[in-house]
């Protein structure tokens, strides 16, 4: 699906999802000459989603607790130094 910047901005305003996040998801869908069949699109999109949620967690007052809330237990353990969760 190709969306132009105006459509993404409108979707962002309607949904409250950050415009930059939607732009990155749309960019992950763009045709890649090195991957003409688009086999890597899902991986790129998941990377964008993961990055978005990890960044949100790291901006929290207690980043390790926020990571755990989203299920990123190994990242939380690495952040707070407790290796017993890994």
C-alpha positions in Angstrom: 0.0 0.0 0.0 1.5 3.3 -1.0 0.3 6.3 1.1 1.4 9.8 0.4 2.5 12.1 3.3 -0.9 13.9 3.4 -2.8 10.6 3.8 -0.4 9.5 6.5 -0.7 12.9 8.3 -4.4 12.6 8.2 -4.3 9.0 9.6 -1.9 10.2 12.3 -4.3 13.0 13.4 -7.3 10.7 13.3 -5.7 7.9 15.3 -3.2 9.7 17.5 -0.4 7.4 16.2 2.8 9.6 15.6 3.3 10.7 12.0 6.9 9.7 12.0 6.0 6.2 13.1 3.5 5.8 10.2 6.1 7.2 7.8 8.6 4.6 8.9 6.1 1.8 8.5 5.2 3.1 5.0 8.9 3.3 4.1 9.4 -0.3 5.2 6.9 -1.3 2.5 8.7 0.6 -0.3 10.1 -1.5 -3.1 13.7 -2.7 -2.7 15.5 -3.6 -5.8 17.6 -6.1 -3.8 14.4 -7.8 -2.6 12.0 -7.6 -5.6 9.5 -10.1 -4.2 9.2 -8.1 -0.9 10.2 -11.0 1.3 11.8 -8.6 3.9 8.9 -6.2 4.3 7.5 -7.9 7.3 10.9 -8.0 9.0 11.4 -4.3 8.3 7.9 -3.4 9.7 8.5 -5.5 12.8 11.8 -3.7 13.4 9.9 -0.3 13.2 7.3 -1.6 15.7 9.9 -2.9 18.0 12.0 0.3 17.9 8.9 2.4 18.6 7.9 0.5 21.7 11.4 0.1 23.1 11.9 3.9 22.6 8.6 4.5 24.5 9.8 2.2 27.3 13.2 3.8 27.6 11.6 7.2 27.9 9.6 6.1 31.0 10.7 7.0 34.6 11.4 3.3 35.2 12.5 1.9 31.8 13.1 -1.7 33.0 9.5 -1.9 34.5 8.1 -0.4 31.2 10.0 -3.0 29.2 8.7 -5.8 31.3 5.1 -4.4 30.9 5.5 -4.8 27.1 7.0 -8.3 27.5 10.6 -7.3 26.7 11.9 -9.2 29.8 15.3 -10.0 28.4 15.9 -6.3 27.5 14.6 -5.3 31.0 17.0 -7.8 32.6 19.9 -6.5 30.6 19.0 -2.9 31.4 18.7 -3.4 35.2 21.6 -5.9 35.4 19.6 -8.8 36.7 20.6 -11.7 34.5 18.4 -14.2 36.3 15.5 -13.5 33.9 17.5 -14.3 30.8 
